[in-house]
């Protein structure tokens, strides 16, 4: 009987994985069609507008920043800005624990870092009664200098999830591991993860804000378009809906991307790689961001 039950569960897991993806014309795996949003505040607390936004645009996944990992004064990675959970996500919305790691944490290998991060995530889930987590995302602006260390770290994260989620008495489907992919990282070999989130924001040089918008400008995206189709990793696409306020020489400067610029970039990347229309994410879930754009704009961003 036990063998039959295990076989049934395994079959269900495999069927779910198959149903959640498909193949592109060139044989590359595609992500499931879904809408998502990032949550990048230090307290999970949703107001009425934010809950309504999730329902209106059929958002079924929230990438929630659990904490950052930064380099301490002593030269060791440490957690920072850990989120508090004053609220819960609506039923049916998947929570994806997301950890941002500063690039300098990847200059030197740290054999215990993956263990510490995964165990901290699992402990936060247990403490805050968060169930049904199926994925962990790591966000890092890795460079050619840190790439190998970072990729080794991602492999260690996967090994650690397999170790912590498997015991003789229970059967767990494997956790998916994803990572962010910045445009400049498209020229590097793909990381060892299940899929990447292409960050289509923070594309410009903040020092040249008088010339173009540092959050998003199609002139900064265009040079990378030719690399999209050949990139072997399944990709979701993340677009900016936030405002960046800076004080430059005593002058308040507000950076906000016009709706048409977001949609123009979206059309350009999807023309080069049509499967980037399947999994759409906005950065980030916040009442002010919701009110910044018209419903028609959000409908167009989330259009598949």
Rosetta blueprint (number, residue, H / E / L):
1 X L
2 X H
3 X H
4 X H
5 X H
6 X H
7 X H
8 X H
9 X H
10 X H
11 X H
12 X H
13 X H
14 X H
15 X H
16 X H
17 X H
18 X H
19 X H
20 X L
21 X E
22 X E
23 X E
24 X L
25 X L
26 X L
27 X L
28 X L
29 X E
30 X E
31 X E
32 X L
33 X L
34 X E
35 X E
36 X E
37 X E
38 X E
39 X E
40 X L
41 X L
42 X L
43 X E
44 X E
45 X L
46 X L
47 X L
48 X H
49 X H
50 X H
51 X H
52 X H
53 X H
54 X H
55 X H
56 X H
57 X L
58 X L
59 X E
60 X E
61 X E
62 X E
63 X E
64 X E
65 X E
66 X E
67 X E
68 X E
69 X E
70 X E
71 X E
72 X L
73 X L
74 X L
75 X L
76 X L
77 X E
78 X E
79 X E
80 X E
81 X L
82 X L
83 X L
84 X E
85 X E
86 X L
87 X L
88 X L
89 X L
90 X L
91 X L
92 X L
93 X L
94 X E
95 X E
96 X E
97 X E
98 X E
99 X E
100 X E
101 X E
102 X L
103 X H
104 X H
105 X H
106 X H
107 X L
108 X L
109 X L
110 X L
111 X L
112 X L
113 X H
114 X H
115 X H
116 X H
117 X H
118 X H
119 X H
120 X H
121 X H
122 X H
123 X H
124 X H
125 X H
126 X H
127 X H
128 X L
129 X L
130 X L
131 X L
132 X L
133 X L
134 X L
135 X E
136 X E
137 X E
138 X E
139 X E
140 X L
141 X L
142 X L
143 X L
144 X L
145 X L
146 X L
147 X H
148 X H
149 X H
150 X H
151 X H
152 X H
153 X H
154 X H
155 X H
156 X H
157 X H
158 X H
159 X H
160 X H
161 X H
162 X H
163 X H
164 X H
165 X L
166 X L
167 X E
168 X L
169 X L
170 X E
171 X L
172 X L
173 X L
174 X L
175 X L
176 X E
177 X E
178 X E
179 X E
180 X E
181 X E
182 X E
183 X H
184 X H
185 X H
186 X H
187 X H
188 X L
189 X L
190 X L
191 X L
192 X L
193 X L
194 X L
195 X E
196 X E
197 X E
198 X E
199 X E
200 X E
201 X L
202 X L
203 X L
204 X L
205 X L
206 X H
207 X H
208 X H
209 X L
210 X L
211 X L
212 X L
213 X L
214 X L
215 X L
216 X L
217 X L
218 X H
219 X H
220 X H
221 X H
222 X H
223 X H
224 X H
225 X H
226 X H
227 X H
228 X L
229 X L
230 X L
231 X L
232 X L
233 X L
234 X L
235 X E
236 X E
237 X E
238 X E
239 X E
240 X E
241 X L
242 X L
243 X E
244 X E
245 X E
246 X E
247 X E
248 X E
249 X L
250 X L
251 X E
252 X E
253 X E
254 X E
255 X E
256 X E
257 X L
258 X L
259 X H
260 X H
261 X H
262 X H
263 X H
264 X H
265 X H
266 X H
267 X H
268 X H
269 X H
270 X H
271 X H
272 X H
273 X L
274 X H
275 X H
276 X H
277 X H
278 X L
279 X E
280 X E
281 X E
282 X E
283 X E
284 X L
285 X L
286 X L
287 X H
288 X H
289 X H
290 X H
291 X H
292 X H
293 X L
294 X L
295 X H
296 X H
297 X H
298 X H
299 X H
300 X H
301 X H
302 X L
303 X L
304 X L
